[in-house]
Amino acid sequence: MESIKILIVEDESNIARVIQLELEHEGYETEIVSDGGKALERIEKQEWSLILLDIMIPVLSGMEVLRRIRLSGNQIPVILLTARDTIVDKVAGLDQGANDYVTKPFEIEELLARIRACLRNNVAVGKEIETAVDELRVSDLTVNEKTRVVRRGEVAIELTPREFDLLVFLIKHEKQVLSREQILEHVWGFNYYGDTNIVDVYIRYVRQKMDKPFKTSLIQTVRGVGYVLREEN
């Protein structure tokens, strides 16, 4: 069985060491780096199964490291570690393409559960990509999963990585009413420990780009249940 390698990016040495000991006890291979510059160097030179990334680190912030990882096209699972706990910070991190977000102080059991969930989801996504149909279509909306190009008619729509994942999930479940909990579990890849209003925030973002400028809306709200993507009757 191939070993699972986790890069711990954390400048507080005592916290990093505790995490490392717990992960190695679970059978993971680990390495610690203490700043954003070193993190990018190690990510370029080594393949990792997952990255634990503190936001407040020297040289380059965790957010900047994450931005550069995703800009390079690398979709390695990333869990952010931070003392911040506002919805704005959560949205910012997830919007940059983080897979999960753990707020300090945290129980190690919770962190381990999040890691397992991210690794499971990454395997599932990999299998899905292998068998994916290149282009998804509903009405005049087309979504290409490989090129990540989204269009309404001839108009290209720019989406963030998280917005794109949300739209793909909705379009793959066309005409199916999805609860906020279902969307969280499948789009974010974990059982989110917090308010489900993060879904409402991202639905609003996608609507602003994909529905508002056009004559017909495709994302419908089902009061008291959740959301569905379908053509208006």
C-alpha positions as CSV (number, residue, x, y, z in Angstrom):
1,M,0.0,0.0,0.0
2,E,1.4,3.4,-1.0
3,S,2.3,5.6,1.9
4,I,0.4,8.8,2.6
5,K,2.6,11.8,2.9
6,I,1.4,14.9,4.7
7,L,3.2,18.2,4.7
8,I,2.7,20.2,7.9
9,V,3.2,24.0,7.4
10,E,3.2,25.5,10.8
11,D,5.6,28.0,12.5
12,E,4.6,27.2,16.1
13,S,7.0,24.4,16.7
14,N,5.1,22.9,19.7
15,I,1.9,22.7,17.7
16,A,3.6,21.3,14.7
17,R,5.4,18.6,16.7
18,V,2.2,17.5,18.4
19,I,0.4,17.2,15.1
20,Q,3.4,15.3,13.6
21,L,3.5,12.8,16.5
22,E,-0.3,12.1,16.2
23,L,-0.1,11.7,12.4
24,E,2.8,9.4,12.6
25,H,1.0,7.3,15.2
26,E,-1.8,6.9,12.7
27,G,0.7,5.7,10.1
28,Y,1.2,8.8,8.0
29,E,4.5,10.0,6.8
30,T,5.1,13.7,7.7
31,E,7.4,16.6,7.2
32,I,7.3,20.0,8.9
33,V,8.2,23.4,7.4
34,S,7.8,26.7,9.2
35,D,7.3,29.3,6.5
36,G,5.5,29.8,3.2
37,G,8.6,29.9,1.0
38,K,9.9,26.6,2.2
39,A,6.4,25.1,1.8
40,L,6.3,26.0,-1.9
41,E,9.8,24.6,-2.4
42,R,8.8,21.2,-0.8
43,I,5.6,21.1,-2.8
44,E,7.5,21.7,-6.0
45,K,10.0,18.9,-5.3
46,Q,7.9,16.3,-3.6
47,E,4.5,14.7,-4.2
48,W,2.2,15.0,-1.2
49,S,-1.1,13.4,-0.3
50,L,-2.3,16.3,1.8
51,I,-1.1,19.7,3.2
52,L,-1.9,21.1,6.6
53,L,-1.4,24.8,6.1
54,D,-1.4,27.4,8.8
55,I,-2.6,30.8,7.6
56,M,-0.4,33.0,9.8
57,I,3.2,31.9,8.7
58,P,6.3,33.9,7.9
59,V,7.7,34.8,4.4
60,L,4.5,34.0,2.5
61,S,1.1,33.7,4.2
62,G,-0.9,30.5,4.1
63,M,-3.4,32.2,1.8
64,E,-0.7,33.2,-0.6
65,V,0.8,29.7,-0.6
66,L,-2.7,28.2,-1.3
67,R,-3.3,30.8,-4.1
68,R,0.0,29.8,-5.8
69,I,-0.7,26.1,-5.4
70,R,-4.1,26.4,-7.1
71,L,-2.7,28.8,-9.7
72,S,-0.2,26.1,-10.8
73,G,-3.1,23.7,-11.3
74,N,-2.2,21.5,-8.4
75,Q,-5.4,20.1,-6.8
76,I,-3.7,18.4,-3.7
77,P,-6.1,18.5,-0.7
78,V,-5.3,21.4,1.6
79,I,-6.7,21.9,5.1
80,L,-6.2,25.4,6.6
81,L,-5.2,25.8,10.2
82,T,-6.0,29.1,11.8
83,A,-7.0,31.0,14.9
84,R,-9.5,33.0,12.8
85,D,-13.1,32.0,13.0
86,T,-15.3,34.5,11.0
87,I,-17.4,33.6,8.0
88,V,-15.4,36.1,6.0
89,D,-12.1,34.2,6.7
90,K,-13.8,30.9,6.0
91,V,-15.1,32.1,2.7
92,A,-11.7,33.6,1.7
93,G,-9.9,30.4,2.4
94,L,-12.5,28.1,0.7
95,D,-12.7,30.5,-2.2
96,Q,-9.0,30.1,-2.8
97,G,-9.6,26.4,-3.1
98,A,-9.0,25.0,0.4
99,N,-10.7,21.7,1.0
100,D,-11.3,22.2,4.7
101,Y,-10.8,24.7,7.5
102,V,-9.9,23.9,11.1
103,T,-10.0,26.6,13.8
104,K,-7.5,26.6,16.6
105,P,-7.6,25.3,19.3
106,F,-8.9,22.0,17.9
107,E,-9.2,18.4,19.1
108,I,-6.7,16.1,17.4
109,E,-9.6,13.6,16.8
110,E,-11.4,16.3,14.8
111,L,-8.3,17.1,12.7
112,L,-7.7,13.4,12.0
113,A,-11.3,13.0,10.9
114,R,-11.0,15.9,8.6
115,I,-7.8,14.5,7.1
116,R,-9.5,11.1,6.5
117,A,-12.5,12.8,4.8
118,C,-10.2,14.9,2.5
119,L,-8.2,11.9,1.5
120,R,-11.4,9.8,0.8
121,N,-12.9,12.7,-1.2
122,N,-9.7,13.2,-3.2
123,V,-9.7,9.5,-4.3
124,A,-13.3,9.7,-5.3
125,V,-12.7,12.9,-7.3
126,G,-9.8,11.2,-9.1
127,K,-12.0,8.3,-10.1
128,E,-14.7,10.7,-11.2
129,I,-12.3,12.7,-13.4
130,E,-11.2,9.5,-15.1
131,T,-14.7,8.6,-16.2
132,A,-16.1,12.1,-16.5
133,V,-17.9,13.3,-19.7
134,D,-16.0,16.3,-20.9
135,E,-19.1,18.6,-21.3
136,L,-22.2,19.0,-19.2
137,R,-25.2,20.9,-20.5
138,V,-28.5,22.3,-19.2
139,S,-30.4,24.7,-21.5
140,D,-27.9,27.2,-22.8
141,L,-25.4,26.5,-20.0
142,T,-22.3,24.3,-20.8
143,V,-19.6,23.3,-18.4
144,N,-16.4,21.5,-19.5
145,E,-14.9,19.6,-16.6
146,K,-11.5,19.2,-18.2
147,T,-10.9,22.7,-19.4
148,R,-13.1,24.2,-16.6
149,V,-14.8,26.5,-19.2
150,V,-18.3,27.7,-18.3
151,R,-20.6,29.4,-20.9
152,R,-24.1,30.6,-21.1
153,G,-24.7,30.6,-24.9
154,E,-21.5,32.2,-26.3
155,V,-20.7,34.2,-23.1
156,A,-17.8,32.8,-21.0
157,I,-18.4,32.9,-17.2
158,E,-15.4,33.2,-14.8
159,L,-15.9,31.1,-11.7
160,T,-13.6,30.5,-8.7
161,P,-12.6,26.8,-8.1
162,R,-15.2,26.5,-5.3
163,E,-17.9,28.1,-7.4
164,F,-17.1,25.8,-10.3
165,D,-17.3,22.7,-8.1
166,L,-20.6,23.8,-6.7
167,L,-22.0,24.4,-10.2
168,V,-20.8,21.0,-11.4
169,F,-22.5,19.3,-8.5
170,L,-25.7,21.1,-9.2
171,I,-25.6,20.3,-13.0
172,K,-24.8,16.6,-12.4
173,H,-28.0,16.5,-10.2
174,E,-30.2,18.5,-12.6
175,K,-33.8,18.7,-11.5
176,Q,-32.9,17.1,-8.1
177,V,-33.6,19.2,-5.1
178,L,-30.5,19.2,-2.9
179,S,-30.3,20.2,0.7
180,R,-27.6,22.4,2.1
181,E,-26.2,19.5,4.0
182,Q,-25.9,17.4,0.8
183,I,-24.2,20.2,-1.0
184,L,-21.7,20.7,1.8
185,E,-20.9,17.0,2.0
186,H,-20.3,16.6,-1.7
187,V,-18.8,19.9,-2.7
188,W,-16.6,20.6,0.3
189,G,-15.9,16.9,0.9
190,F,-16.5,16.9,4.6
191,N,-19.2,17.3,7.2
192,Y,-18.9,21.0,7.8
193,Y,-18.7,22.0,11.5
194,G,-20.6,25.2,11.3
195,D,-23.5,27.1,9.7
196,T,-24.8,25.8,6.4
197,N,-25.1,29.5,5.3
198,I,-21.8,29.0,3.5
199,V,-23.9,27.3,0.8
200,D,-26.2,30.3,0.6
201,V,-23.1,32.6,0.2
202,Y,-21.7,30.5,-2.7
203,I,-25.1,30.1,-4.4
204,R,-25.4,33.9,-4.4
205,Y,-22.0,34.2,-5.9
206,V,-22.8,31.8,-8.7
207,R,-26.2,33.3,-9.4
208,Q,-24.6,36.8,-9.7
209,K,-22.4,35.5,-12.5
210,M,-24.5,32.8,-14.1
211,D,-28.1,33.9,-13.8
212,K,-28.4,37.6,-13.1
213,P,-27.0,38.8,-16.4
214,F,-29.3,36.5,-18.5
215,K,-33.0,36.3,-19.2
216,T,-33.6,33.0,-17.5
217,S,-32.5,31.7,-14.1
218,L,-31.3,28.1,-13.7
219,I,-30.6,27.9,-10.0
220,Q,-33.9,27.7,-8.1
221,T,-34.5,28.0,-4.4
222,V,-36.8,25.4,-2.8
223,R,-38.0,27.1,0.3
224,G,-37.3,25.1,3.5
225,V,-35.3,22.4,1.5
226,G,-32.4,23.8,-0.5
227,Y,-31.6,24.4,-4.2
228,V,-32.1,22.8,-7.6
229,L,-30.7,23.5,-11.0
230,R,-33.4,23.4,-13.8
231,E,-34.9,25.5,-16.4
232,E,-37.7,27.8,-15.3
233,N,-41.2,26.6,-16.2
